[in-house]
């Protein structure tokens, strides 16, 4: 296998997942600032033109961050981060769906349509007038999640899972692009601080992340 990597919160999710599970695979860097992921050589592998991607030994490409993590969980089941039983997996996927639909996708799109507009305007359909509203939805849903995190250690309960990684990488990125966690959200802030006690929170940062000018990549 070969992991196609770049600075960014989504590749970081997979890097953090790999670190937590102790999986070591080769990385290949893709220069997203120069638009390497928008060229035909990359689009032939991943027509979405996004990072990350996972190239299998048979040449097949798996893209989409959660799909990559689920595939890796299937072939490296030890130290499960998705669940060892049907109910654990269902609960994890339920929370992943909630986190992505309500928080992370809105956060990323708000960034693309505002601070990231110069980079993304020719790459995706941008809606600048939606940026402020999407950022407001993120904050509303964090208030919602904060209530649900009462007396919970992690998003799914007492066990650290992929749902925590997905939310953490997005919110850490958000801290650097004007979408900070409100100080009044006691449970979310406690969880966020708890996440930063994990070695993988630091080790998953891209060595070239500083060149992007963004936090949490």
ABEGO torsion letter per residue (X at the ends): XBBBBBBEAAAAAAAAAAAAAGBBBBBBBBBAAAGAAABAAAAAABAAGBOBBBBBAAGBBBBEAAAAAAAAAAABABGBAAEABAAAAAAAAAAAAAAAAAAAAAAAAAAAABAAAAAAAAABBBBAAAAAAAAAAAAAAAAAAAAAABGBABAAEABBBAAAAAAAAAAAAAAAAGBBBBAABAAAAAAAAAAAABAAAAAABBAAAAAAGBBGX
